[in-house]
């Protein structure tokens, strides 16, 4: 009886220790989803998306989030937007962006996207989306490379390709049709040629027969 009681108490202690460990360690399933590269036309407005998933619902008293900018991956990061518990997502004063950055996401849907208006060539670089949602221990991090272009590539015009394909297809169809017609004509002409040859041979034989009969008569 004593041994069984000891085994049971030992099993309870192990389960309690495991539960305690899980409660202390917490869940670690933070994941940030971003686009690795975004092309933006100079002078236009571009949306830079960032969303996250976590084991826990967002707690406004513990949630933390920052947007930073880097000219290159080796440069110092410049914070231009952050989250305040009472104000939510707030753009920070920035000589680079001014008031051109606005929050375009929905916190309740784990959407932390931003929009950058009047895109300039100097805006090209790397944008970092940092997220922390306790009690999830891991910090989420996404990096987006913004490429600013002065003109968009012309749309691919498929009209010429379609026209060329149609003309080539039409020529092939005509070629095949002409080959079929020629083949049919040849098939019809062969019997005629054979019959003409037979008629000529028969005419020659008749003429020879008449000639032989003429020579036989005195």
C-alpha positions as CSV (number, residue, x, y, z in Angstrom):
1,X,0.0,0.0,0.0
2,X,2.8,2.4,0.9
3,X,4.6,1.8,-2.4
4,X,1.4,2.4,-4.4
5,X,0.8,5.6,-2.5
6,X,4.4,6.8,-3.1
7,X,4.0,6.0,-6.8
8,X,0.8,8.0,-7.0
9,X,2.2,10.9,-5.2
10,X,5.3,10.8,-7.4
11,X,3.1,10.8,-10.5
12,X,1.1,13.8,-9.3
13,X,4.3,15.7,-8.6
14,X,5.6,15.0,-12.1
15,X,2.3,16.2,-13.6
16,X,2.3,19.4,-11.5
17,X,5.9,20.1,-12.4
18,X,5.1,19.7,-16.1
19,X,2.2,22.1,-15.8
20,X,4.3,24.6,-13.9
21,X,7.0,24.4,-16.6
22,X,4.4,25.0,-19.3
23,X,2.9,28.0,-17.5
24,X,6.3,29.6,-17.0
25,X,7.6,29.0,-20.4
26,X,4.5,30.0,-22.2
27,X,3.5,29.4,-25.8
28,X,5.9,30.4,-28.5
29,X,4.2,30.6,-31.9
30,X,4.6,34.3,-32.9
31,X,4.8,34.6,-36.7
32,X,5.0,37.7,-38.8
33,X,4.0,37.7,-42.5
34,X,5.3,40.4,-44.9
35,X,6.2,40.8,-48.6
36,X,9.9,40.4,-49.0
37,X,10.0,43.0,-51.9
38,X,7.7,45.8,-53.0
39,X,8.0,48.0,-56.0
40,X,6.7,51.6,-55.7
41,X,6.4,54.2,-58.4
42,X,8.0,57.5,-57.5
43,X,5.4,60.1,-56.4
44,X,2.7,57.6,-55.7
45,X,1.3,56.0,-52.5
46,X,2.3,52.5,-51.5
47,X,1.0,50.1,-48.9
48,X,3.6,48.2,-46.9
49,X,1.7,45.2,-45.3
50,X,2.6,43.4,-42.1
51,X,0.4,40.9,-40.2
52,X,1.1,38.5,-37.3
53,X,-0.2,35.4,-35.6
54,X,0.2,34.6,-32.0
55,X,-0.9,32.0,-29.4
56,X,-2.7,34.7,-27.5
57,X,-5.2,37.5,-28.2
58,X,-3.7,41.0,-28.2
59,X,-3.6,42.6,-24.8
60,X,-3.4,46.4,-25.2
61,X,-1.6,46.7,-21.8
62,X,1.2,44.4,-22.9
63,X,1.3,44.6,-26.7
64,X,4.3,46.3,-28.3
65,X,5.1,47.1,-31.9
66,X,7.6,49.2,-33.8
67,X,8.2,50.1,-37.5
68,X,11.8,51.0,-38.4
69,X,13.7,52.0,-41.5
70,X,17.2,51.2,-42.8
71,X,18.9,52.4,-45.9
72,X,20.7,49.1,-46.0
73,X,20.7,46.0,-43.8
74,X,24.0,47.2,-42.3
75,X,22.7,50.7,-41.4
76,X,21.3,51.9,-38.1
77,X,17.5,51.5,-37.8
78,X,15.4,54.6,-37.5
79,X,12.1,54.2,-35.7
80,X,9.2,56.0,-37.4
81,X,6.1,54.4,-35.9
82,X,5.3,52.7,-32.6
83,X,2.4,51.5,-30.4
84,X,1.2,53.4,-27.3
85,X,-1.2,51.7,-24.9
86,X,-3.6,54.6,-24.8
87,X,-3.1,56.0,-28.3
88,X,-2.6,52.9,-30.4
89,X,-0.3,53.1,-33.4
90,X,1.3,56.6,-33.6
91,X,3.7,57.9,-36.3
92,X,6.9,59.4,-34.8
93,X,8.5,62.6,-35.9
94,X,10.8,61.8,-38.8
95,X,12.9,64.2,-41.0
96,X,12.8,61.5,-43.7
97,X,9.1,60.8,-43.8
98,X,7.5,63.8,-42.2
99,X,3.7,63.2,-42.2
100,X,3.8,60.9,-45.2
101,X,3.4,57.7,-43.1
102,X,0.0,56.6,-41.8
103,X,-1.3,53.4,-40.1
104,X,-3.5,51.4,-42.5
105,X,-4.0,48.2,-40.5
106,X,-6.5,46.9,-38.0
107,X,-5.1,45.9,-34.7
108,X,-8.1,43.7,-33.8
109,X,-7.3,41.6,-36.9
110,X,-3.5,41.5,-36.2
111,X,-2.9,43.8,-39.2
112,X,-0.1,46.3,-38.7
113,X,0.2,47.6,-42.3
114,X,1.2,51.2,-43.1
115,X,0.9,53.4,-46.1
116,X,3.6,55.7,-47.4
117,X,2.4,58.6,-49.6
118,X,4.3,60.7,-52.2
119,X,7.0,58.0,-52.4
120,X,10.5,59.5,-53.0
121,X,13.7,57.9,-54.3
122,X,15.2,58.3,-50.9
123,X,12.5,56.1,-49.4
124,X,14.1,53.1,-50.9
125,X,15.5,50.7,-48.4
126,X,14.4,48.1,-45.7
127,X,11.4,48.4,-43.5
128,X,11.3,46.4,-40.3
129,X,8.1,45.3,-38.6
130,X,8.7,44.2,-34.9
131,X,5.9,42.7,-32.9
132,X,5.7,41.5,-29.3
133,X,2.5,40.0,-27.8
134,X,3.0,38.7,-24.2
135,X,2.7,36.2,-22.8
136,X,4.1,34.9,-26.1
137,X,7.8,35.0,-25.4
138,X,9.1,35.3,-29.0
139,X,9.4,38.7,-30.8
140,X,8.1,38.7,-34.3
141,X,10.2,40.4,-37.0
142,X,9.5,40.9,-40.7
143,X,11.7,42.7,-43.3
144,X,10.4,44.4,-46.4
145,X,12.6,45.8,-49.1
146,X,11.1,48.8,-50.9
147,X,12.3,49.5,-54.4
148,X,11.4,52.9,-55.9
149,X,11.2,53.1,-59.7
150,X,10.8,56.2,-61.9
151,X,8.5,54.4,-64.4
152,X,6.6,51.1,-64.4
153,X,7.6,48.5,-67.1
154,X,5.2,48.6,-70.0
155,X,2.4,46.0,-69.9
156,X,3.1,43.0,-72.1
157,X,1.1,43.5,-75.3
158,X,-0.2,40.1,-76.4
159,X,-1.9,41.5,-79.6
160,X,1.2,41.1,-81.8
161,X,1.8,37.6,-80.5
162,X,-1.8,36.7,-81.0
163,X,-1.7,38.1,-84.6
164,X,1.5,36.2,-85.4
165,X,0.1,33.0,-84.0
166,X,-3.2,33.4,-85.9
167,X,-1.3,34.1,-89.2
168,X,1.0,31.1,-88.7
169,X,-1.9,28.9,-87.8
170,X,-3.8,30.1,-90.9
171,X,-0.9,29.4,-93.1
172,X,-0.4,25.9,-91.7
173,X,-4.1,25.2,-92.1
174,X,-4.0,26.3,-95.8
175,X,-0.9,24.2,-96.3
176,X,-2.5,21.1,-94.8
177,X,-5.7,21.7,-96.8
178,X,-3.8,22.1,-100.1
179,X,-1.8,18.9,-99.4
180,X,-5.1,17.1,-98.8
181,X,-6.6,18.4,-102.0
182,X,-3.5,17.5,-104.1
183,X,-3.5,14.0,-102.6
184,X,-7.2,13.5,-103.4
185,X,-6.7,14.7,-106.9
186,X,-3.8,12.3,-107.4
187,X,-5.9,9.5,-106.2
188,X,-8.7,10.4,-108.7
189,X,-6.3,10.8,-111.6
190,X,-4.5,7.5,-111.3
191,X,-7.5,5.4,-112.4
192,X,-8.0,7.7,-115.4
193,X,-4.4,7.4,-116.4
194,X,-4.6,3.6,-116.1
195,X,-7.7,3.5,-118.2
196,X,-6.2,5.7,-120.9
197,X,-3.1,3.5,-121.0
198,X,-5.4,0.4,-121.3
199,X,-7.3,2.1,-124.1
200,X,-4.1,2.9,-126.0
201,X,-2.9,-0.7,-125.6
202,X,-6.2,-2.1,-126.7
203,X,-6.2,0.2,-129.8
204,X,-2.7,-0.9,-130.7
205,X,-3.7,-4.6,-130.4
206,X,-6.7,-4.0,-132.6
207,X,-4.6,-2.3,-135.2
208,X,-2.1,-5.1,-135.1
209,X,-4.9,-7.7,-135.5
210,X,-6.3,-5.9,-138.5
211,X,-2.9,-5.7,-140.0
212,X,-2.3,-9.4,-139.5
213,X,-5.6,-10.3,-141.1
214,X,-4.8,-8.1,-144.1
215,X,-1.5,-9.9,-144.6
216,X,-3.1,-13.3,-144.4
217,X,-5.7,-12.6,-147.2
218,X,-4.4,-13.4,-150.8
